[in-house]
């Protein structure tokens, strides 16, 4: 078995003055068996 980490989403937020106020990333994990099939 093998588990892979993939980038899923990247969000960026600005405040009312146009300055960067935050960022957030999410990832998804895919687990595959020996034959490569997703579990």
PLY file of the C-alpha trace (Angstrom):
ply
format ascii 1.0
element vertex 39
property float x
property float y
property float z
element edge 38
property int vertex1
property int vertex2
end_header
0.00 0.00 0.00
1.07 3.56 -0.69
-0.42 6.86 0.49
0.13 10.03 -1.55
-0.43 13.63 -0.49
-1.89 15.95 -3.16
-2.55 19.68 -3.02
-6.32 20.20 -3.19
-7.05 23.85 -2.54
-5.22 27.11 -1.81
-7.18 30.09 -0.52
-5.89 33.64 -0.08
-7.73 36.49 1.65
-7.21 40.23 1.54
-8.50 42.84 3.97
-10.57 45.88 2.98
-7.40 47.88 2.29
-6.12 45.30 -0.21
-3.46 43.85 2.08
-2.91 40.15 2.41
-4.66 39.00 5.57
-4.33 35.22 5.43
-3.84 32.07 3.41
-4.90 28.47 3.82
-4.00 25.24 2.01
-5.81 21.91 2.05
-4.52 18.56 0.94
-6.09 15.24 0.09
-4.58 11.84 0.72
-4.95 8.97 -1.74
-4.20 5.42 -0.65
-3.50 2.83 -3.33
-3.05 -0.93 -3.10
-0.19 -2.89 -4.66
-1.95 -2.88 -8.08
-2.40 0.89 -8.07
-6.15 0.82 -7.40
-7.48 3.60 -5.17
-8.80 2.28 -1.87
0 1
1 2
2 3
3 4
4 5
5 6
6 7
7 8
8 9
9 10
10 11
11 12
12 13
13 14
14 15
15 16
16 17
17 18
18 19
19 20
20 21
21 22
22 23
23 24
24 25
25 26
26 27
27 28
28 29
29 30
30 31
31 32
32 33
33 34
34 35
35 36
36 37
37 38
